[in-house]
Amino acid sequence: MMRGLRQLTQELGIAYGGDYNPEQWSPEVWRDDVRLMAEAGVSLVTVGVFSWSRLEPQPGRYDFTWLDEVLDLLADAGIAVDLATPVASPPPWLGHLHPSTLPVTAEGVVLGYGARSHFCPSSPEYREAARTIAERLAQRYATHPAVRLWHAGNEYGERCYCDRSAEAFRGWLRTAYGSIDALNAAWGSDVWSQRYSDWSEILPPRAMPYHRNPAHDLDFRRFSSDALLDLYREQRDTIRRFDTDRPITTNLMGFFAGTDYASWAAELDIIADDAYPDPADPHSASDAALTDHLMRGLANGGSWMRMEQATSAVSWRPHNATKSPARLRTEVLQAVAHGCDAACFFQWRQARTGPERFHSAMLPSAGPDTAVHRGVRALGQDLRMLREIAGTRVEPSRVALLWDWTSWWAATQEAMPTDRLEPLETLRHWHRALWTLGVTVDVVSDPRDLSGYDAVIAPSLYVLEPELATTLDEFVAGGGVLVWGPFCGIADRLGALWQGRTPALLRHVLGVSAEEWVPLPVEGAELSFSAELRAAPSDPYDAAPSTANARATVLGERTRSDGAETLASYMSGPLAGCVAVARHRYGTGQAWYIGTELVAGTESGHDAGATSDRGPLAEVLAAALAAADVSIVCLPRGIEVAARGDAVFVINHTETSVALDLIAAAAGSPTLARLLARYAAGDPIDADPAVDLLTGRPLVLDADRFLSLDPLAALVLAPATGGPTDLASAGDR
């Protein structure tokens, strides 16, 4: 039986809509909403996320009459429903009658009801109430014609340190370790005389006088993620007893530290994500692409859905920038280019009351005669034009970008060489460099099989286990190119340091080893590059910063070459003469070592790239990728070219007009190269080889065979003989 996003998109095409909260409005408004939804092209709405107190106003007393009416209205209008179990926000009566359901912070503060997310995942009373309301909903609506999808819970991320959580944590540890002696050995509990003699002595890592045991902290993070996953499974399995057909999912939150999504992915019928890029962030387009690639990776390369995003401003940043309808359009089309098959928002109608009343919506408080709503309608029409793209696969990437939640957790713990270590910002910095090179990546969180890649990049893999080390060894020995980042391969999954020169498990592959970590001053340290990297390829669109003015920031390593070729070294200071960048030929492949954060001389830290398109990191990565025969395409700043199925998305994320050498860009995309074969050959064009699916117009290049792009413009190019074909379907997801 097919369960997944494809089950939905075969009927709807690219689904379009958002969260709908009818319990906040009168029945007269419901009818107006449904009419306006239909006019805007809305095909899918999420209902019931925060409706528990309306569905069960008192313990055991239920009122489904209003929801019956809403679902019937939506069904009559042909609008599909993603029906939510409302367990993310328990009603006040639950916390009032059962105070033990309320979460407790590490400092011992009980968090009261009156907002949302006020529950302890390990509370038996909460879990029983959550199972019961899910059961009632599934029993009543499993066969309702509007319901196409189930939404179990919402944005799981809660963590609790109460006594109930402590008891559950001890049970989790018993399963993981079997004996208290095994736990003590794994945790290194003899440090500071913290050896446990009985399971009952173990507590969550609550507020302490000094630094926590890293292993204790990491295991509690894993337990907390697993407790939430178990809660999701209970909701899913309760629904599945009544509905064996429709897909069930919940909404992830991109790069969210509280939950290890790699362990969740296989449990979800659909990978769904909430994303709120900041319109004021100059890196938002690149960072949004990175999140998209993460979601596609969690979906095993298949389609995924955007469960929430904002039409304009959010309400929870210190300063909430708005976005134009044109920018909203580029954001949504970018996600579709990266495999998204459902574009949904928070929320349909802007709230009148409550903390989110200033959060934008598809229908603003000012009504339908607004720029935002006109943009929403136009976007609905755009997505209808892309119906045939739904279910197609993104063009395969030859580059894997490794990401690991345990490394993220472990590298940001207390008592590290510097508190400036930011694994996520390092990942984003490296991805921005790849973005400027026109390289699309797969974000890989389960790297057991790397056979489909020519290059593997590990910017912030602080934790390295022997199994992955063996996989990477075999990958390089077999002809692959590995790029290894700073402060990587240092510890095991419990934060214990590997002994010997680092990275102990891969030093023979890298041909470089380190004996000490050296925090660098804010202004960084000067580097000297080899002639090969000083002669980095030029950028035809912009004067690229030379590696000659590159600096090392945040952290360096006291290194020596153990057979690697030094490509950059420190010029002065405590690391003078030490290796900063190196290349090592190993087997039939190459391993590249980048042992620090590389930035241009005028920049610092992770802000590299804010004032330039091609920095020194991009130049080094370009050289490494060239060794893997990965094509480098110098695109103008803010231009993105992405292929999916037989279609190619060309997006201008900037507010300026741009002339793009589209034929040169085809070097990085076999799909685009096929589309432009006759253009590239310089033959006379007797028929239009490509059309823009959004407008139906043929592709037009200027006399120099460049493509002119207006500010925030987007084209979806496909063969003129027809729309994209599903040469590689997205499978069950």
N, C-alpha and C positions, 0 to 999 in steps of 0.2 A: 504494500500500500504506500502511495506517495504522500508523505507529509512534509511540508516545507513551503518556502516562499513561492516556488514554481506552481504549486497547487493553487495559490492565490492569483499569481500574475497571468496564468493561462486564461483566467476569467476577466481580470481587471486591467491587464497590461501593467504599466508602472503605476502602482497604487499611489493615491494622492489624498491627503487629508490631515487629520490631527486629533489631539485629545479633545473630547467633547464632554462638558460637565453640566448636563441638563438639570441636575439637582439644584444648581445655583440660580435657576431661572424658572419663570412661570410657563405653563403649557402654551400660552399664546406666543411666547418667544420661541418655543420649540418648533412650532410650525413655520415661523419666519426663518429660523435657522436652517431647517431642512430645505426650504425653497432656495435660499441663498447658496447652500452647499451644492445643490444640483446645478445651479447656474454657474458656479465657479469650477465645476468639473471634479468636485470632491467625490472620491469613490470608496474611502475607508476612514472610519473614525473609531477612536478608542473611547470606550464608555465605561464609567464606573470606577476609575482608579481611586478616587477619594470619596466614595459614596457609602461607606460602611454604616455610618450613623443614620443615614436615611433608609438603608435596607434593613437594618436591625436596630431600631431606636431604643429598644430595651432588651436585656438578655432574653433570647428565645422568642421574641416577638418580631415578626418580619412583615415588611411592607414592600411588595414587588409591583404594586399596581402602576406606579409612575414609570418604572423601568419597562414594564410590559408595553405601555403606550409609546414610549420613546423608541423602543426597538421596532414596534409595528410601523411607526412613522418612517423610520429609516429604511425598513424593508420595502415599504410601498414606493419609496423614492429610488430604489435600486442602489442604496448606499450600504456597503458591507460594514460589519461591526467587528472590531477587535475587543472582545468583552473581557474586562479586567476583574480579577479578584481583588477586593479593596483593602487588602491586609497590610498595606504600607502605612496606613493611618488609622489605628484603632479608635473606636468611639470613646468619649470620656468615661462612660460607665465601666469600661473594662479596667482602666487604670484606677478608677475610684473604688471599685469592688475588689480588685486584685492588685494592690500596689506592687507586688512582686513581679508584675509584668513590665514595670517601667525600667528603662536602662539606667545603669550606674556608670559614671566615668571612672577613669583610673584614679582620680583624686577622691572618689567616694561620694560624689555628688549625684543624687537621684534626679534624673531629668523628667520633669512632669509632662502631663498631657496639656493640650491647648495649641499645639503646632502640628507636626507630623513626625513619623519615624520614631515614635515614643514607645518602643517595645524592646524587650530582651529576647533575642533569637532563641535562647535556651529555656525560656519560661514555659513550663507545661501548660499553664492556664492560657497563655497567649496562643500557643500552637494548637490547642484544642479548639479555641474560638475561631482561629483562622481556618482550620480544617472544616469546621462546621459551616461557616459562611460560604466557603468555596464549594462544598458539597451541595448546599441549597441552590446556589447559582447554576452549577453544572446540571443538576437534576432538572431544573426548571427550563433552562435555555439550550440544552445540548442539541435540540432539533429545531431551534428557531431559525427561520429562513434568513434572518439578517446576519447571524453569527457565522463568521468565516475563520476566526482566529481567536485564540485565548491568550490573555495577558496576565500571567501569574505574578502578583506582587508588583513592585515598582522600585527601580533603582536600589537594589540591595546593596547595602554598605554599612549597616549598623554594627557596632561593636559594644559589648557590655562586659563589665568587670565585677558583676555582683556575685553573691554566693552561689546562685544557681549556675551561673556561667563557670564559676570555679569548679563546681561538681562535674559539669559536662566536660570541661577542659581536662580534668583528671581522667575521665573515662576515655577521652581521645588519646591521651598519652599512654594509658595502659595498652590500648590497641596498637599504638605505634611502636612501643618499646618492650612490652611484655613484662619487664621486671624493673624494679627501682634501681638496681645496680646498672642495668643497661642504660637507663635514663641518665644517671649520674655520670657515667662514662661519656655519653654523647654530649652532655651539656658542659662537661668540664667543671662539675660542681665543687671540686676541691678548691677552686679559686675563691678566695675570701671566705673559706670555711662554710660554704653553702651546700654541703652534701646532705641529701635528703635520706631519712631513714624510713619514711612511710609516705604512701601516696597522699594521705590526708594533709600533709604539710605543704603541699604544692598549691600555690595561689596564682591567679593571673598576674602579669607584671604591673601591679598597681604602683601608685606613687611611692617612691623609695628615696632614702637619704642621698643615694649616689647612683652611679650608672647601673643600668640593668645588665643582666647576663645576656649576651647577644643570642645565644641558643634558645633561652627561655622566651625572649621576645619574638624570635622568628617562629617558633612553634606556636605561640599564641596567635600570631597573625594567620598562620595556616589553619589553626583550629577555627578562628573567627570566620575565615572564608568558607571553610567546610561546613560550619554551622548554618551559614546563610544558604549554601548550596543544598543542604539537607532540608531546609525550610522550603526552598523552591521545589525540590523534588516532591515533598508532601503535597504542595499545592497542585503540581502537575499530575501526580498519580491520582489525586482525588478527582480531578477533572476527567482523567482518562477512564475512570470507571464508568462514566456516563457518555463520553464522547471519544470513540476510538478512531475518528477520522481527521478532525480538524487539527492543525498545528498548534502547538503551545510554546510560548516563549516568554521572555521578560526583557526589560531594557537595560543594556549595559551602558557604561558611561565613559567610553574611550579609554584613555590612559588613567585609570582610577586606581589609586594605591591600595584601597581598602579590601579589594577582592581580586583573587587570582583568576582572571577570566580564561586563562589557558586550561584550567581544570574544569571550567564550566561549559566550554564550547560543545562538547559531545552530548551534553544533557539538554541542549536547546534544539527544537525543531527548526528554528530560524534564528540567525544571529541578528540582533536588533541593537541599535545604538542611539544614544542621545548625544548631540554635539552642539556646542554653542561657541563657535569661533568669535573672537573679539574683533569687531569691524575696525577698531583703532590700532590693532596690532599689525605692523608691516609684514610679519611672517605668517599671517593667518592662513593664506592659501596653501603654503607649503606644509604648515602644521596640520591643516585639515586633511590634506592628501595623506599625510602619515597616519592619521587616525583611520581614514578610509582603508588604507592598506592593512592596518591591524585587523579591522573587521573582516576584510576579505580573507586574510590569513586564518582567522578563527573559523571562517566558513569553508575552509579547505579549498579556497580558490573560487568558490561559488558565489551566488548572489546573497545579498544581505539587505537589511532595511534600516532606514533612518527613522527611528520611532519619534524622536523629538528634535526640534531645532527652533530658532526664533525667526519670525518674519522681519523683525527690526531689532529694537533694543530689548535687552533683558532687564531685570530689576535687582540683581544681586551683586553686581560689581560696584566698586566705589564710585565709578563714573561710567554711566551706561550709554555708550555711543549707539546711534541709530545706524541703520544700513538702508541704502536705496533699493528700490525694487530691482534695479539692474544688478546690483551686487548680490542680492538674494538669488537672482536667477543664475548667476555664475556659480554660486555655492552649491545650489541644487544640481545643476548640470555637471559640475565637477564630481559630485558623489555618484551620479548615474554613470559617468565615465569610468568610475572605479568599481562598478559592480552593484551599486545600490538599485534595488527594484521597488522601493516604496519610499516616497518622500512625504513625511508627516511632520507636524508641528505641535509645539505647545503654544497656544491651544487654538481651538476654533474661534470662540468669542472671548474678547478681552474681559477679564474679571472686573466687576464693579466694586467688590469688597475683598478683604483679605490681604495677606502680605504680597501676593503676586498681581495686584491690581495695576501696577505700572509696567508689567511684562507685556510685550507686544503680542499680537494674535493675528490670525488670518482675517478676522473681522474686528477692526478696532472699535473702541468706545465711540469714536466719532462717526461710525457707520460705514456703509458700503461705498459712499461717494468720497473715497480717500485714495491717496496714492498707494498705500499698502494694499488695500483690497483690490484695486485695479491691477496691481502687480501680481497678486494671488491668482486672479482670474486668468491673466495672460500666461502665467506659469502653468496653470492647469491645461491650457491649450497646448503649450509646448510639450508637456509630458504625453498628451494624447498623440502627438505627432511621432513620438518615439516608442509607440507600443511594441513594435517588432523587435526592439532592442532587449526587452524584458526576457530574461532567461539565458541570454548569451554570456559568454565568458570574456573576461578581460584578457587582452593579449598577454601571453605568458611572459613573465619577467625572468631574466637570466641572473638576477642579483637578489640574494637573500640578505635581509637586515635582521640580525638576531635581537630578540628582546625577551627578557626573563623577569618575572615579578619577584622571584626570590632575590635576584641580584639587586633589583631596585630597593627592596626592603633592607637588605643587608648593608648596602653601600651608604644608606642614609641613617644608619644607627648612630648612637652616641659614641664618643671616644674614638674618632677616626683621625687620620693624619691631618685632615682639614674639614671644616664644616661647609666648605664651598663645593663639595662633591654633589653634583645633581645629575644622576643618571638619565633622567628623562630629558633634561635640557641638553645633555651631551648627545643623546639620540636625535633630538630635534636639530641640533647644530649640524650633525653629520648628514641628516636627511636634507637639510637646506642646501648643503654643498652638492649632494647628488641631484637635487632638484635643478640647480643651476646648470648641471651637465646634461639635463634632459633624460636622466636615468629613472625609470620607474622600478620600484622595488616591491618585493613581497616581504612583509613583516612576519617573521617566523618565530613562533614561541614553542614549537615542538620540533627541534631540528634533528630528529633521528634519521631522516632520509633527506640528504642534500643532493641526490643524484641529478635532479633537474636543473641545477644551478652551475654557472661557470665561475661566479664570484660569491663569496660569503663575507659579510662585513659585521664585525662585532664591536660596536663602539663602547659598550658599557657592561660587559659580561663579568662583573666582579666575582660571581660564584661560578665555579667550573667543577663539574663532577667527572670522574674517570670515563664514564660512558660517552659523554659528549666530547671529551678530549680525544678519545679513540676515533670517533666519527670525524672530527676535524683533521686529525692526523691522516686518516685514510683519504679524506677529500683532497687535501693538498698533495699527498703522494701520488694520487691518481690523476693529477693535472689541473686541479682547481686552484683558484687564487683566494687566499684568506687575508683579510685586512683586520688587524688586531688593535684595539684601542687602548687608552691609558687606564691603569688600575684595573686590569682585567685578569681573570684566572687566579685571583688572590686567595680565595677561601672556598670551603665546602658549603653545603646547603645549611649548615648550622652556624656559619660564620667563623669556623675554626680555620686558622691560616695553614695553607700547605707549607710544609717545611722545605728548606733549601732555597736556592735562588729562584726568583719568580719570573714568569709563570711556571711553576714547578712541573706541571703536567704537559706543558707545550713548549718548553724552552728549546728542546731539540728541533722542533718544527720551525720556530721563529728564528733560531740562530742568534738570539739576544737574551740576556738574562740580567736581572736587577737584584740588588742587595738591600736597597733602602729607598723609601719614598720621601720626596723633598717638596714640601709646600712652597709655592712660588709667590713672589710679591705681586701685588695688584697690578703693577705696571708690566709684569711679565719678565721673561728672560730672552735675550737675543739668540737667534739661531743662525747657523751657517749651513747653506744647502749645497749639494753637489751641483756640478755644472749641468747635469742631466735635468734636474728639477728647476734650476734657474732658467733654463730654456723652455719653460712650460708653453704649451700651445696658446696662441693668441685667441682672443674672443672677438669675432667680427662685429659684434653689436656694442661692445663696451670695453674700455681699457681695463683689463683684468689686473688686480693687484699682483705684483710679482712675489714669488717666494723670498725674494731678497730682503723684504722688510717684515718677514714673518716673525712672530714672537710666540713663546710658550707661556701658557698661563695655567692657573689653578694648582696643578701638581705635576711634578716631574719624577723621574726614577734614576737612581744612580746605577747606570747600566754599563755593560761591556758587550762587545760583539763576540759571539761564540761561533763565528763563521759567516755571519750576515754581512752584507755590503752596507756600509753606513751612507745614508743619503742626506742626513741632516744631523748636526751635533750642536751642543750648547757652546756659546762663544765665551761666556764669562760666568762668574759666580761659583757657587759650590758644586755645580754640575758641569763646569767647563771641561770640554772634551768628551763628555758622555754622549752616548747615542740617543737621539731623539726620534729619528725616522730611519728605518732600515728595511732592506729587502733580502730575503733568504730563499735560495732555490732548494727545494726539498722534493725528492722524487722527481716527478715530471711537472710539478706545480711550483707555486711561489707563495711565501708567507710574508706579508708586509706588516711592519710594526710601527705604530704611531703612538709614542709613549707620553704624550701630553696633549693639552688642548691647543690646537694651532689657530692663531688669529692673525689678522693683518696688524701692522705696527701701530695703527691709530685706534685699534679696538681692544677690548678686554673681555675675558671670560666668555660666557655663552652668548653674548650679544653680537658675536662675530657675524657679519653678513648684513647687519642693519644698515650699513652705509655703502656696501659694495656687493656686487653680484658674484664675482669669482674671487674668493679668498685663497690663502695658501692651502687650507685643507682641501678645497676643491681641486687644486692643482695636483696634490699628492694622490687623491682618490682617482683622478683622471688617469694618472700614470699607472696606478695599480689595475684599474679596469681595462686599460689598453692591453695590459699583459694577459688579460682574460678574453681579449677580442670582443669586449663589450663596447658598442658604438657610443661615442660621446657626441652630443648635439648641443652646440652653444645656442640656446634660445634667448631672445630678448627678455629682459627682466619682467617677471610676472606672466610670461606666456607659458601655457601648458598644452601639450599635445599628448593625447591618450587614446588608445585603441581598444575597442570592445566589439566582439563579433566581427562584422565587416565594416563597421563604422569607425570614424576617427573624430574625436572631439578636439576642437581647437578653441581655447579659451584665453581671453585677455583679462587677467585679474587686475589690471591697472586702470587708472583714470585717464590715461593718455592713449592717443592713436599710435599704432605700431605697424610697421611693415615687416612681415615675416617671410623669410626664405623657406617656403613650405617644402620645396624639393630637397633642400639640405636637411630639413628636419626629418625627412623620410629615412635618413640613414639610421635613425634610432627606432624605427617601427616598420616591420615587414608589412603590416596591414596598409599603412600609408604608402609604402613603396609600391605595392601592387596597385593601389588606387591611382597613383600618379605616374605609372610606368610610361605612358605616352608623353606626358609633360616632360618627364626627366630626360627622355630620349631626344627631346627637341623637335619631335615630329609635328607636322601640322595637325591641328585638332579639327577633325571633321564632325565630331559629335562630342557632347559634354561627357567627360569620363566620370564626373562626380557631381552630386547635388547636395545641397544643405537640407537635411530632413526637416529642420524647423521651419523653413520658408518655402521649400520646394524649388528654390532657385539654383541654377547651375553654378558650379565653382568658377570664379573669375579671378585670374591673376593679371597683374599689370604687365607693362611692356618688358620689365625685367624679370617677369615670372615670380614676382613677390605677391603675397596676399596682404591686402590692407585690412586691418582690424580696428574698428572703432573702440573707444573706451568701454570696458566691461562687456565687450562683444563675445558671443559664443556661436560657433557653427558645429553642426554634426554632419560630417561628410560621409556619404555612402555611394556605392556604385550607382550610376544613373539608370542602370537596367532594373533596379529594384532596391528595396531596403535591405538591411543586414540579414544575412542568413544565419541560422543557428548551427554553425559548423561544429561548435563545441558547447553543448548545453550546460547549464549550471548544475545539473543533477538534482538530487532530492531537495537541496536547500533552495 
